[in-house]
Amino acid sequence: MDDDFDRPKVPLLKQLVKEDLSVHSIEALDDRIAILKSEVRRTEIEKAHKKTAHADADSLFN
């Protein structure tokens, strides 16, 4: 499958948590925090959508 070639060998989240933060400036760390908070919010919204869709599908079959 072509998608497999586009995926990094090491998952991005594992790379992210192993990154040396000591080399970043305070401003860069603030930017990183803002981006990660935004990504958490985006992920939570997607999770909520999936839960709703799952519940809707379950209600059709129960």
C-alpha positions in Angstrom: 0.0 0.0 0.0 1.4 3.4 -0.9 0.4 5.0 2.4 2.9 2.7 4.2 5.7 4.5 2.3 4.6 7.9 3.6 4.7 6.9 7.2 7.8 7.6 9.2 9.7 4.6 10.6 9.4 5.9 14.1 6.0 7.2 15.1 5.9 11.0 15.4 4.6 11.0 18.9 7.5 8.9 20.1 9.9 11.3 18.4 8.1 14.2 20.0 8.4 12.9 23.6 12.0 12.1 23.2 13.0 15.5 21.8 15.6 17.4 23.8 13.7 20.5 25.0 16.8 22.1 26.6 17.9 23.4 23.2 14.8 25.5 22.7 14.3 29.1 23.7 11.5 30.2 26.0 9.6 31.6 23.0 10.0 28.3 21.1 8.8 26.4 24.2 5.8 28.7 24.5 5.0 28.1 20.8 5.3 24.3 21.3 2.9 24.4 24.3 0.4 26.4 22.3 0.6 24.0 19.3 0.3 21.0 21.5 -2.7 22.4 23.4 -4.4 23.1 20.1 -3.7 19.6 19.0 -5.1 18.1 22.2 -8.3 20.2 21.7 -8.5 19.0 18.1 -8.0 15.4 19.2 -10.7 15.7 21.9 -13.2 17.1 19.4 -12.5 14.2 17.0 -12.9 11.7 19.8 -16.2 13.2 20.8 -17.4 13.0 17.2 -16.4 9.4 17.0 -18.2 8.6 20.3 -21.4 10.3 19.0 -21.2 8.4 15.7 -20.6 5.2 17.5 -23.6 5.8 19.9 -25.8 6.7 16.9 -24.8 3.5 15.1 -25.4 1.5 18.3 -28.9 3.0 18.6 -29.8 1.8 15.2 -29.0 -1.8 16.0 -30.3 -2.0 19.6 
